Amino acid sequence: MKKSLMLVMALILTFTLAACGQGNKTNNSATGNNAGTNSSANGGNDKASELSGSILAVGSSALQPLVDQASKSFMDKNPKVSIQVQGGGSGTGLTQVSGGQADIGNSDVFAEEKLEAGPAGELVDHQVAVVAMAAVVNPDVNIDNLTKDQLVQIFTGKITNWKDAGGPDQAIQIVNRPSSSGTRATFEKYALGTKTEDLAGAIQEDSSGTVKKLVGETPGAIGYLALSYLDDSVKTLKYEGVDATEENVANGTYPVWAYEHMYTKGEPNEVVKAFLDYMASEEVQNGDVVELGYIPASKMQVKRDVDGNITK
């Protein structure tokens, strides 16, 4: 009887230990799976944070506000990446990216308009937005519209007093951009239809921001700015009676606009490509681009080639 009881107890103990062992295996297996999932997730995060390097973007001051704002957001997402954004004009940007001094050349004009065919052919065009430009005057100038002919006469020195353009009896002070400026090239090509010489007495500034400041502070001043720079410190003029609005630019009614290009010499490296992809993302296109007064290229109902020809 005692032997039988001991045998039964031994069997119960054996089954109990076996069950506990199986439970531990199950728990260990579950723990292992969870650890593997977490490791994979962390690995993904680590991989995302591995993007590192530096980028120098130089050129168009009209494009500078957009690239500058987007670069800050990109660096927040990629703390191991450093991006410097500098102005200097489209010609400077194209020359520096062509020469290898910059990773990205920001430009309001096609590379073929500033560089010889050989160097221009080495560059890859990344179009990130459309920018429109408008003539602006000091807020005290009592005028709100100029025709193409009036603008040409003002910027060629044939009209020197606002009374001859329907405004007050006040001397005109031109605030111009240098010949290297893409903003100047765009304004001359699509607003004036001709290149202009640097006039004696005209003020010349490399920066669109400085142009805005001087026009706003100088009596009788006139200049031109990208829409991204416009505010109440200057008065924006209509062109041939047409307002410089997104709708009028998109449908082709307002002609003074250009693509914003970010050129690279050849295909970009991993870090530069990631930034350019971010510039083309919905976050930037539907956020920064619109917020800063640019127009997403996807909204354009017309297209323009390097020769200025418009197609639907």
C-alpha positions as CSV (number, residue, x, y, z in Angstrom):
1,M,0.0,0.0,0.0
2,K,2.8,2.4,0.9
3,K,4.6,1.5,-2.3
4,S,1.6,2.2,-4.4
5,L,1.0,5.6,-2.7
6,M,4.7,6.6,-3.2
7,L,4.4,5.5,-6.9
8,V,1.3,7.7,-7.5
9,M,3.0,10.7,-5.8
10,A,6.1,10.3,-7.9
11,L,4.0,10.2,-11.1
12,I,2.2,13.4,-10.0
13,L,5.4,15.2,-9.3
14,T,6.9,14.1,-12.7
15,F,3.8,15.5,-14.6
16,T,3.9,18.7,-12.6
17,L,7.6,19.4,-13.3
18,A,7.0,18.6,-17.0
19,A,4.2,21.1,-17.2
20,C,6.2,23.8,-15.5
21,G,9.1,23.2,-17.9
22,Q,6.8,23.5,-20.9
23,G,5.4,26.7,-19.5
24,N,8.9,28.1,-19.1
25,K,9.7,27.2,-22.7
26,T,6.5,29.0,-23.8
27,N,7.3,32.1,-21.8
28,N,10.9,32.1,-22.9
29,S,9.8,31.7,-26.5
30,A,7.4,34.6,-26.2
31,T,10.0,36.7,-24.6
32,G,12.5,35.9,-27.4
33,N,9.9,36.9,-30.0
34,N,9.2,40.2,-28.3
35,A,12.9,40.9,-28.0
36,G,13.4,40.2,-31.7
37,T,10.6,42.6,-32.6
38,N,12.0,45.3,-30.4
39,S,15.4,44.8,-31.8
40,S,14.1,45.0,-35.3
41,A,12.2,48.2,-34.5
42,N,15.2,49.8,-32.9
43,G,17.3,48.7,-35.8
44,G,14.9,50.6,-38.1
45,N,15.2,53.7,-36.0
46,D,19.0,53.4,-35.9
47,K,19.1,52.9,-39.6
48,A,17.0,56.1,-40.2
49,S,19.3,58.0,-37.9
50,E,22.4,56.8,-39.7
51,L,21.9,59.4,-42.5
52,S,24.8,61.9,-41.9
53,G,26.9,64.4,-43.8
54,S,26.9,68.0,-44.8
55,I,25.3,69.9,-47.7
56,L,26.1,73.3,-49.0
57,A,23.4,75.0,-51.1
58,V,24.3,78.3,-52.8
59,G,22.6,80.7,-55.2
60,S,19.2,82.2,-55.8
61,S,18.0,84.6,-53.1
62,A,14.5,84.2,-54.4
63,L,14.6,80.5,-53.6
64,Q,16.7,80.9,-50.4
65,P,13.7,81.3,-47.9
66,L,12.2,78.0,-49.1
67,V,15.4,76.0,-49.0
68,D,16.4,77.5,-45.7
69,Q,13.1,76.7,-44.0
70,A,12.9,73.2,-45.4
71,S,16.6,72.5,-44.4
72,K,15.8,73.3,-40.8
73,S,12.9,70.8,-40.8
74,F,15.1,68.2,-42.5
75,M,17.9,68.6,-40.0
76,D,15.4,68.2,-37.1
77,K,14.5,64.9,-38.6
78,N,18.1,64.0,-39.4
79,P,20.3,65.4,-36.6
80,K,23.5,64.0,-38.1
81,V,23.0,66.1,-41.3
82,S,24.3,69.7,-41.5
83,I,22.9,72.0,-44.2
84,Q,24.2,75.5,-45.0
85,V,22.1,77.7,-47.3
86,Q,23.7,80.8,-48.8
87,G,22.5,83.4,-51.4
88,G,24.6,85.2,-53.9
89,G,22.4,84.9,-56.9
90,S,21.6,82.2,-59.5
91,G,24.8,82.8,-61.5
92,T,26.9,82.2,-58.4
93,G,25.0,79.1,-57.5
94,L,25.3,77.6,-60.9
95,T,29.0,78.5,-61.1
96,Q,29.8,77.0,-57.7
97,V,27.9,73.7,-58.2
98,S,29.5,73.4,-61.6
99,G,33.0,73.9,-60.1
100,G,32.4,71.6,-57.2
101,Q,32.4,74.2,-54.5
102,A,28.8,73.6,-53.6
103,D,26.6,70.5,-53.5
104,I,23.5,72.3,-54.8
105,G,23.2,75.3,-57.0
106,N,19.9,77.1,-56.4
107,S,18.7,79.0,-59.5
108,D,15.7,80.9,-60.9
109,V,16.9,80.2,-64.4
110,F,17.8,77.2,-66.5
111,A,21.5,76.4,-66.3
112,E,21.8,76.9,-70.1
113,E,20.9,80.6,-69.6
114,K,24.0,81.2,-67.4
115,L,26.6,78.5,-68.3
116,E,28.2,77.3,-71.5
117,A,26.7,74.2,-73.0
118,G,29.5,71.8,-71.7
119,P,29.3,72.8,-68.0
120,A,25.4,73.1,-68.2
121,G,25.2,69.6,-69.6
122,E,26.9,68.1,-66.6
123,L,24.3,69.5,-64.2
124,V,21.1,67.6,-63.2
125,D,18.0,69.8,-62.8
126,H,15.7,69.3,-59.8
127,Q,12.7,71.6,-60.1
128,V,11.1,72.2,-56.7
129,A,8.6,75.0,-57.2
130,V,7.5,78.0,-59.3
131,V,8.3,81.6,-58.3
132,A,6.5,84.7,-59.6
133,M,8.1,88.1,-59.5
134,A,6.5,91.5,-59.4
135,A,7.5,95.2,-59.6
136,V,7.3,96.9,-56.2
137,V,7.4,100.5,-55.2
138,N,7.7,102.6,-52.1
139,P,4.3,102.7,-50.4
140,D,4.1,106.5,-50.8
141,V,4.2,106.2,-54.6
142,N,0.6,106.7,-55.7
143,I,0.5,104.2,-58.5
144,D,-0.8,100.6,-58.6
145,N,-0.2,99.4,-62.2
146,L,2.5,99.7,-64.9
147,T,2.5,98.5,-68.5
148,K,5.4,96.6,-70.0
149,D,6.3,99.7,-72.0
150,Q,6.4,101.9,-68.9
151,L,8.6,99.4,-67.1
152,V,11.0,99.2,-70.0
153,Q,11.3,103.0,-70.1
154,I,11.8,103.2,-66.3
155,F,14.5,100.5,-66.2
156,T,16.3,101.9,-69.3
157,G,16.3,105.5,-67.9
158,K,13.9,107.0,-70.3
159,I,11.3,107.8,-67.6
160,T,12.9,109.3,-64.5
161,N,9.9,110.9,-62.8
162,W,6.7,109.2,-61.7
163,K,4.6,111.9,-63.2
164,D,5.5,110.5,-66.6
165,A,4.1,107.1,-65.6
166,G,0.8,108.4,-64.1
167,G,2.2,108.9,-60.6
168,P,3.2,111.9,-58.5
169,D,5.8,114.5,-59.4
170,Q,8.7,112.6,-57.8
171,A,12.1,111.4,-59.0
172,I,12.3,107.6,-59.6
173,Q,15.0,105.7,-57.7
174,I,15.7,102.3,-59.2
175,V,16.8,99.5,-56.9
176,N,18.2,96.8,-59.1
177,R,19.8,93.3,-58.8
178,P,23.3,92.5,-60.3
179,S,23.6,90.8,-63.7
180,S,24.3,87.5,-61.9
181,S,20.9,87.5,-60.4
182,G,18.3,85.0,-61.6
183,T,15.6,87.3,-60.3
184,R,16.9,90.0,-62.6
185,A,17.2,87.7,-65.5
186,T,13.6,86.5,-65.0
187,F,12.2,90.0,-64.6
188,E,14.1,91.3,-67.7
189,K,13.1,88.3,-69.8
190,Y,9.4,88.0,-68.9
191,A,8.4,91.5,-67.7
192,L,10.6,93.8,-69.9
193,G,11.4,91.5,-72.8
194,T,14.9,92.9,-73.0
195,K,18.1,93.0,-71.1
196,T,19.0,96.4,-69.5
197,E,22.2,98.2,-68.7
198,D,23.2,99.2,-65.2
199,L,22.1,102.8,-65.0
200,A,24.1,105.5,-63.2
201,G,22.4,106.4,-60.0
202,A,20.6,103.1,-59.6
203,I,21.2,101.1,-56.4
204,Q,22.3,97.6,-56.9
205,E,21.9,94.9,-54.2
206,D,22.8,91.2,-54.1
207,S,20.0,90.3,-51.7
208,S,16.2,90.3,-52.3
209,G,15.8,91.1,-48.7
210,T,17.9,94.2,-49.0
211,V,16.0,95.3,-52.1
212,K,12.8,95.0,-50.2
213,K,14.2,97.1,-47.3
214,L,15.5,99.8,-49.6
215,V,12.4,100.1,-51.7
216,G,10.3,100.3,-48.5
217,E,12.5,103.1,-47.0
218,T,13.6,105.1,-50.1
219,P,11.2,107.8,-51.5
220,G,10.2,107.2,-55.1
221,A,11.9,103.8,-55.2
222,I,11.1,100.9,-57.5
223,G,12.4,97.4,-57.6
224,Y,11.2,93.8,-58.2
225,L,10.8,90.9,-55.9
226,A,9.7,87.3,-55.8
227,L,6.2,86.9,-54.3
228,S,7.8,85.1,-51.3
229,Y,9.3,88.4,-50.2
230,L,6.2,90.6,-50.5
231,D,4.6,92.2,-47.4
232,D,3.1,95.6,-46.4
233,S,6.5,97.3,-46.3
234,V,6.3,97.7,-50.2
235,K,3.5,98.2,-52.7
236,T,3.1,95.4,-55.3
237,L,2.2,96.7,-58.8
238,K,-0.1,95.0,-61.3
239,Y,1.5,94.1,-64.6
240,E,-0.6,95.2,-67.6
241,G,-3.5,95.3,-65.2
242,V,-3.0,91.8,-64.0
243,D,-2.4,91.0,-60.3
244,A,0.6,88.7,-59.4
245,T,-1.5,85.9,-57.8
246,E,-1.0,82.2,-57.7
247,E,-4.2,81.7,-59.8
248,N,-3.0,84.1,-62.5
249,V,0.4,82.5,-62.6
250,A,-0.9,79.0,-62.7
251,N,-3.3,79.6,-65.6
252,G,-0.7,81.6,-67.6
253,T,-2.4,85.0,-67.3
254,Y,0.5,86.6,-65.3
255,P,3.7,86.0,-67.3
256,V,6.5,87.0,-64.9
257,W,7.4,83.6,-63.4
258,A,10.1,81.0,-63.4
259,Y,10.8,77.5,-62.2
260,E,12.9,77.2,-59.1
261,H,15.8,74.8,-59.8
262,M,18.2,73.0,-57.4
263,Y,21.0,71.7,-59.6
264,T,23.5,69.0,-58.8
265,K,26.7,68.1,-60.7
266,G,25.7,64.6,-61.9
267,E,23.5,62.5,-59.7
268,P,23.4,63.5,-56.1
269,N,25.0,61.5,-53.3
270,E,22.8,59.8,-50.7
271,V,22.5,62.7,-48.3
272,V,21.8,65.3,-51.0
273,K,19.3,63.0,-52.7
274,A,17.5,62.5,-49.4
275,F,17.2,66.3,-49.0
276,L,16.0,66.8,-52.6
277,D,13.4,64.0,-52.1
278,Y,12.3,65.9,-49.0
279,M,12.0,69.1,-51.0
280,A,9.7,67.2,-53.4
281,S,7.6,65.6,-50.6
282,E,4.0,66.5,-49.9
283,E,5.1,67.9,-46.5
284,V,7.2,70.6,-48.2
285,Q,5.1,71.1,-51.4
286,N,1.8,71.5,-49.6
287,G,3.4,73.2,-46.6
288,D,6.5,75.4,-46.9
289,V,6.0,76.0,-50.6
290,V,2.5,77.4,-50.2
291,E,3.2,79.1,-46.9
292,L,6.1,81.1,-48.2
293,G,4.4,82.3,-51.4
294,Y,5.8,79.9,-53.9
295,I,3.6,77.7,-56.2
296,P,3.9,73.9,-56.4
297,A,4.9,72.9,-59.9
298,S,2.0,70.4,-59.9
299,K,-0.5,73.3,-59.8
300,M,0.7,74.9,-63.0
301,Q,-1.7,74.6,-65.9
302,V,1.0,75.8,-68.3
303,K,4.6,74.8,-68.9
304,R,7.6,76.9,-70.0
305,D,10.8,75.7,-71.7
306,V,14.3,77.2,-71.6
307,D,13.5,79.5,-74.5
308,G,10.4,80.9,-72.7
309,N,7.9,79.2,-74.9
310,I,4.6,78.4,-73.1
311,T,2.5,75.3,-73.7
312,K,-0.6,73.9,-72.0
